Amino acid sequence: MKKITLGLVGFGTVGSGVVKFLQDRRSFIRDRFGIDFFLKSICDRSIDKKINKTIEKCSLTTQWEELVKDPMIDVIVELIGGVNPAKEIVVNALRKKKHVVTANKELIASLGQKLFEEAHQNGRNIYYESSVMAGVPIIRTLTEGIVGNRVKGLYGIINGTCNYILTEMTDKGYSFEHALADAKNYGYAESDPTLDINGMDATYKLAILVNLAMGKFISVKDIHTEGIAHIAHDDIEHAESLGLNIKLLAIAKQHGQEIEARVHPTLIPKDHPLAIIDGVDNAIFVETDPLGDIFLAGQGAGKMSAASGVISDLLNIAVNEGSDARSNLANLAHDTADLRMRMIDDIMTKFYIRIMAIDKPGVLSQITGILGQHEIGINSFTQKAHNRASTVPVIMLTEPAPEKKVRLALEQLHKLPVVKSKPVAIRMENP
Amino acid sequence: MKKITLGLVGFGTVGSGVVKFLQDRRSFIRDRFGIDFFLKSICDRSIDKKINKTIEKCSLTTQWEELVKDPMIDVIVELIGGVNPAKEIVVNALRKKKHVVTANKELIASLGQKLFEEAHQNGRNIYYESSVMAGVPIIRTLTEGIVGNRVKGLYGIINGTCNYILTEMTDKGYSFEHALADAKNYGYAESDPTLDINGMDATYKLAILVNLAMGKFISVKDIHTEGIAHIAHDDIEHAESLGLNIKLLAIAKQHGQEIEARVHPTLIPKDHPLAIIDGVDNAIFVETDPLGDIFLAGQGAGKMSAASGVISDLLNIAVNEGSDARSNLANLAHDTADLRMRMIDDIMTKFYIRIMAIDKPGVLSQITGILGQHEIGINSFTQKAHNRASTVPVIMLTEPAPEKKVRLALEQLHKLPVVKSKPVAIRMENP
């Protein structure tokens, strides 16, 4: 029996899930893998309030330094989130020759390159399966499963809160506000859901995915990010009648030496596998060469799912512990210097555009005229039925056009006297 | 740069795909992972006919012993298929302290336990990602990604030929024979497709999956296997009108200390993710605890997909080569002795049953009477419209019932004078 001693920093939702998993599955893991995980210490800043029963032989502290200094501890599990003091904990743990398991997307997205180098210098590894899609093994899939393939594109539903809200809006006709309130009620949104709703949570995750899939560390600042708060139910309905579903997608594509990466509400065909991912589920669709397309879906959030990813990391460490292996393909501090970012202005996409216009002769030619000036091709054009309303929705699907031209055209359209509100534009993809 | 020297046995479709992958992606693999694969020798029994151009510095032979004996070779890639002489090649390679990569499902399904022990004794590993779903990384997902979870059930579309044929029958209304001829034309079926059509290919793969997911080596003889040759287009149509799609599924479930495993045509709800997997694509749906359901799909067959799985195995070996790591969770020669197989007679499933009966009063009560005698509950009952035909189809969906009772009931029904042909029964699942 191989004994691996753990120190856990952060006893919140995921941390308590990890403890539960280790307790529930201890005999299974011993029998099947010959590995015994021993949780020696837990650090949490309000540890006294959180732990109301004794964990066998486990010491409790509010000082993470005690765990990092402890020579008996083989692996530090960091589950506090945020960059500080997580960075300090991880760096110090590595310097004390401990492996690190973390679910911290912000930390890996922001400082991955430095931390992987630190790990390398100390002959240790950082594992972070739970940082993206929780326990759904997207990180192992990219770094081990399809390793050697070229990733041409990836499209992910990687924020469960947004997917839950958009599903409610689509299926039940709710407004954004109503769906968000529901999500909070059912525990699918945090009390402050800002980072979910505004897309930043997905953006951190996308930065990690781009590094693993395309071999480039990118800054979250270079990822164009739009949240879902501005999505109107009307547009979901119009899109549905065109055979399209709306999802918050994290998208990355490689074009030769350029990479584009963005997070925004996206219309996709209803019959695409991503379109049927509902509620808090997560999924990712990866276009690779030569393997072809891979699709992976599951519960990408939640206490036990995240705990499952941490356990997977721990077992992968444990199998090699005691050897001199450097087995973590997810830790290569590589950066393909000759890849550069394509910024949002130059990214080509198709758009769904809705304009509320006064219904009188000549309006349509004014609208199409402006799009034509900017060389934006129109693929389809619908003027919705109306009952003598003063304004009617004009719905257009464009051909692929550069973001910058579309933005200029929308500004010009907004200024037309016949256009009665700010035009709505939602990008479309057909993975 | 770490140099890994390879010997390839078998230069067929997959073997030539591996050579192409190594050539096309050599500089990528060198740059990104610091690993240089050097293919030193290829063995194939008709090597002269197959290789019409020189592979740089690579020797060709018809004698596999030459590769196994060569002290320069680190890894033997076995791609000839079948148990003999593959078994001898693999065992001898391990004894000469070489790692082995194989795509040989029959070998691993039949002799996995012995081979893993042999590998363990020699401090080497056997990797076999391509043996199931080719390059779609189901083996890494089960052994590393969701490791530590309990797998309650798995449902796989793991034979591309059968899925192509059933898709053609469903979408185009073809007969089985017509769809099979099409599959051969397009290269989706081999000239002798027996092992695909009769379900055995999927059965070998399922035996491997059950070992990895549930920790038990099972014999393919204990997997109830039915092929797709008897599927009639009529039943596909009737099922569709009931909201069901037909797929050849490989199914395994764990009930306490019992495992059931079977391969057969299966009706599933049209809106299930497995139901939209069309053509030669493969997919697997895994029910786990506590992570929840995982769904993985992709091109589970074909030259470059299988080659991709081999390359993934090679890179996973290469990262640890030179260390004393025993990193392959897929090589644990464990067997949970207290698990036993539930044999087909005792397996409970719902059934779709079609009976061609004479349309006269009293017939339905005779049919339902027999089902009642065998305690088979009926969930729905449809007698299809007819135009004064002498016989009409009677379609029933049953409640879950043990196989044995259903078989006895069908035999009794067949003997009724009013029943004009052998009743059709297709199992249903709702994963």
Chai-1 contact restraints between the chains, C-beta under 6 A:
chainA,res_idxA,chainB,res_idxB,connection_type,confidence,min_distance_angstrom,max_distance_angstrom,comment,restraint_id
A,R25,B,G148,contact,1.0,0.0,6.0,A-B,restraint_1
A,R32,B,G215,contact,1.0,0.0,6.0,A-B,restraint_2
A,R32,B,H334,contact,1.0,0.0,6.0,A-B,restraint_3
A,G135,B,L291,contact,1.0,0.0,6.0,A-B,restraint_4
A,P137,B,T141,contact,1.0,0.0,6.0,A-B,restraint_5
A,P137,B,G145,contact,1.0,0.0,6.0,A-B,restraint_6
A,R140,B,R140,contact,1.0,0.0,6.0,A-B,restraint_7
A,R140,B,E144,contact,1.0,0.0,6.0,A-B,restraint_8
A,R140,B,G145,contact,1.0,0.0,6.0,A-B,restraint_9
A,T141,B,P137,contact,1.0,0.0,6.0,A-B,restraint_10
A,E144,B,R140,contact,1.0,0.0,6.0,A-B,restraint_11
A,E144,B,N316,contact,1.0,0.0,6.0,A-B,restraint_12
A,G145,B,P137,contact,1.0,0.0,6.0,A-B,restraint_13
A,G145,B,R140,contact,1.0,0.0,6.0,A-B,restraint_14
A,V147,B,S312,contact,1.0,0.0,6.0,A-B,restraint_15
A,V147,B,L315,contact,1.0,0.0,6.0,A-B,restraint_16
A,G148,B,R25,contact,1.0,0.0,6.0,A-B,restraint_17
A,G148,B,I311,contact,1.0,0.0,6.0,A-B,restraint_18
A,G148,B,L315,contact,1.0,0.0,6.0,A-B,restraint_19
A,N149,B,S308,contact,1.0,0.0,6.0,A-B,restraint_20
A,G215,B,R32,contact,1.0,0.0,6.0,A-B,restraint_21
A,P290,B,M304,contact,1.0,0.0,6.0,A-B,restraint_22
A,L291,B,G135,contact,1.0,0.0,6.0,A-B,restraint_23
A,L291,B,S305,contact,1.0,0.0,6.0,A-B,restraint_24
A,L291,B,S308,contact,1.0,0.0,6.0,A-B,restraint_25
A,G292,B,Q299,contact,1.0,0.0,6.0,A-B,restraint_26
A,I294,B,G298,contact,1.0,0.0,6.0,A-B,restraint_27
A,F295,B,A297,contact,1.0,0.0,6.0,A-B,restraint_28
A,L296,B,L296,contact,1.0,0.0,6.0,A-B,restraint_29
A,A297,B,F295,contact,1.0,0.0,6.0,A-B,restraint_30
A,G298,B,I294,contact,1.0,0.0,6.0,A-B,restraint_31
A,Q299,B,G292,contact,1.0,0.0,6.0,A-B,restraint_32
A,M304,B,P290,contact,1.0,0.0,6.0,A-B,restraint_33
A,S305,B,L291,contact,1.0,0.0,6.0,A-B,restraint_34
A,S308,B,N149,contact,1.0,0.0,6.0,A-B,restraint_35
A,S308,B,L291,contact,1.0,0.0,6.0,A-B,restraint_36
A,I311,B,G148,contact,1.0,0.0,6.0,A-B,restraint_37
A,S312,B,V147,contact,1.0,0.0,6.0,A-B,restraint_38
A,L315,B,V147,contact,1.0,0.0,6.0,A-B,restraint_39
A,L315,B,G148,contact,1.0,0.0,6.0,A-B,restraint_40
A,N316,B,E144,contact,1.0,0.0,6.0,A-B,restraint_41
A,V319,B,S327,contact,1.0,0.0,6.0,A-B,restraint_42
A,V319,B,L329,contact,1.0,0.0,6.0,A-B,restraint_43
A,N320,B,A325,contact,1.0,0.0,6.0,A-B,restraint_44
A,N320,B,S327,contact,1.0,0.0,6.0,A-B,restraint_45
A,S323,B,S323,contact,1.0,0.0,6.0,A-B,restraint_46
A,S323,B,D324,contact,1.0,0.0,6.0,A-B,restraint_47
A,S323,B,A325,contact,1.0,0.0,6.0,A-B,restraint_48
A,D324,B,S323,contact,1.0,0.0,6.0,A-B,restraint_49
A,A325,B,N320,contact,1.0,0.0,6.0,A-B,restraint_50
A,A325,B,S323,contact,1.0,0.0,6.0,A-B,restraint_51
A,A325,B,A325,contact,1.0,0.0,6.0,A-B,restraint_52
A,S327,B,V319,contact,1.0,0.0,6.0,A-B,restraint_53
A,S327,B,N320,contact,1.0,0.0,6.0,A-B,restraint_54
A,S327,B,S327,contact,1.0,0.0,6.0,A-B,restraint_55
A,L329,B,V319,contact,1.0,0.0,6.0,A-B,restraint_56
A,H334,B,R32,contact,1.0,0.0,6.0,A-B,restraint_57
